[in-house]
Amino acid sequence: MKKEYKSQAARDAKAMNYGDQSYWDVLEQHVFENADFIRRHGGSEDEAQKMITRTLGEALAGNDGD
C-alpha cells in the first residue's frame, strides 16, 4: 500500500529517498504535533500551516544530528 503524506517535509524526504518509510512517518507525526502545539499556545492558523508546508530543508535547518 502506497502511503501519501500531507506534510511537505515528509513528501520531500520520500521523493528524495531520504531515509525510509519509518523516517517519513516520524517526520509526518512531528510536523502535525508541532502545528498542534502552535495552535494550543496561541499561535495563528497561518503559523501552524507553515509547519505543514515547510520543506525538508527548512524542517532540518539547524539540526546538526546531535
C-alpha positions in Angstrom: 0.0 0.0 0.0 1.4 3.4 -1.0 1.2 5.9 1.8 0.5 9.5 1.0 2.0 12.2 3.2 0.3 15.6 3.9 3.4 17.4 5.1 5.8 18.8 2.6 8.8 17.7 4.6 7.7 14.1 4.6 6.8 14.3 0.9 10.2 15.8 0.1 12.1 13.1 2.1 10.1 10.3 0.3 10.7 11.9 -3.1 14.5 12.2 -2.4 14.6 8.7 -0.9 16.0 10.3 2.2 15.6 7.8 5.0 12.9 5.2 4.8 9.1 4.9 5.5 9.7 4.9 9.3 11.6 8.2 9.0 8.9 9.7 6.8 6.3 8.6 9.2 8.2 10.3 12.1 8.6 13.5 10.1 4.8 13.5 9.4 3.9 12.9 13.0 6.3 15.6 14.3 5.1 18.2 11.8 1.5 17.8 12.9 2.5 17.7 16.6 4.3 20.9 16.2 1.4 22.5 14.3 -1.0 21.4 17.1 1.4 22.9 19.7 1.4 26.2 17.9 -2.4 26.3 17.9 -2.7 25.3 21.5 -0.3 28.0 22.6 -1.9 30.9 20.9 -0.3 30.8 17.5 -2.2 31.6 14.4 -3.5 29.1 11.9 -1.1 30.6 9.4 1.8 29.8 11.7 0.5 26.2 12.1 0.1 25.8 8.4 3.7 27.0 7.8 4.8 24.0 9.8 2.9 21.7 7.4 4.1 23.3 4.2 7.8 23.9 5.0 10.3 21.9 3.0 12.5 19.2 4.3 15.4 21.6 4.2 13.5 24.1 6.3 12.5 21.4 8.7 16.0 20.2 9.2 17.7 23.7 9.3 19.9 23.9 12.4 19.8 20.2 13.0 23.4 19.1 13.4 22.5 15.5 14.2 23.1 15.6 17.9 
